[in-house]
Amino acid sequence: MPSSPAVAVTDLSKTYHSGWIRQEHVQALDDVTLSVEPGTVFGLLGPNGAGKSTLVKILLGVVHASSGTAALFGTPSTNPAARRHIGFLPEDHHFPGFLSGERVLHIYGRMANVDAETRSARIPELLDRVGLAGRRASKVQSYSKGMMQRLGLAQALLGDPELLFLDEPTDGVDPVGRRDIRDLLVWLQEQGTTVFLNSHLLSEVEKVCDRIAILQDGAIVRQGSIHELTAVERVYDVVTTRIPPTVLENLGEALRPTEDGAPSDPSLSRYRVRADNRAALNAVLDRLRTANVEIESVRPLRQTLEDYFIDVVGGTSPPANGAPS
């Protein structure tokens, strides 16, 4: 596996200029720095107009940065050699409707310099993996939106890329299809492929991504692992047998009952524990054990990625876990 990051962006900025007489300037990216390690699934998130498409275009060599650097596996993104081992599925892709799905892949494979022998072996495998083996000879104009997405994925994988850029890969795909695409991403990661995912479907991102970055107004406002970012600091979900009222009263604000997700076992109850550190958490648990309370489970409380994202882009997220990095 390559030693260099799959994607390395340092102090990257892009300013667009418009107008001849009264020139206007739009700052699309502002000193963006991020790194994506090989073999990971990375999610780039942000509201519309945040600069996500501009960043991806710079990484693909379609747009040049105003300042800063971007590299793929150590090769500058401005160098065509950086794109030899890349696959790309754009958000709004179109294939000629009069061609069959199989013929589309052969044509795109030729344009990507995939030799005929490799295409003949790989295209049937890919069509089967994306669930289109039975429609390989059907014209693209008969494909549904979800089938078009599946064909686009097969096209992006045709060159056996080390790095795969996916822009809204589950757009228009039904729940079964989304599950299939998630399974495909898991399989790709197991093969060592790096996936750079751009999606608004946060529930899907949460299931497949190792790390994410959130862009807002051209700058990265959060980045890290989903596990780290969505943790609610110092709050734990605890399931126990019934806690005596006197113990609850003595623990005060440190432990409170909650109605969220009542356990299926009627002998158990769910509580929230607030503890500033591990020692404080264990002090609460020790107090419960002393009162002969049986502890079923203890886990850190987490937000959904969607809740966290809305907090961040709405400006209401706490500073903890989220200093720009």
Secondary structure, 3 states (H helix, E strand, C coil): CCCCCCEEEEEEEEEEEECCCCCEEEEEEEEEEEEECCCCEEEEECCCCCCHHHHHHHHCCCCCCCEEEEEECCEECCCHHHHCCEEEECCCCCCCCCCEHHHHHHHHHHHCCCCHHHHHHHHHHHHHHCCCHHHCCCEHHHCCHHHHHHHHHHHHHCCCCCEEEEECCCCCCCHHHHHHHHHHHHHHHHCCCEEEEECCCHHHHHHHCCEEEEEECCEEEEEEEHHHHHEEEEEEEEEEECCCHHHHHHHHHHEEECCCCCCCCCCEEEEEEECCCHHHHHHHHHHHHHCCCCEEEEEEEECCHHHHHHHHHCCCCCCCCCCCC
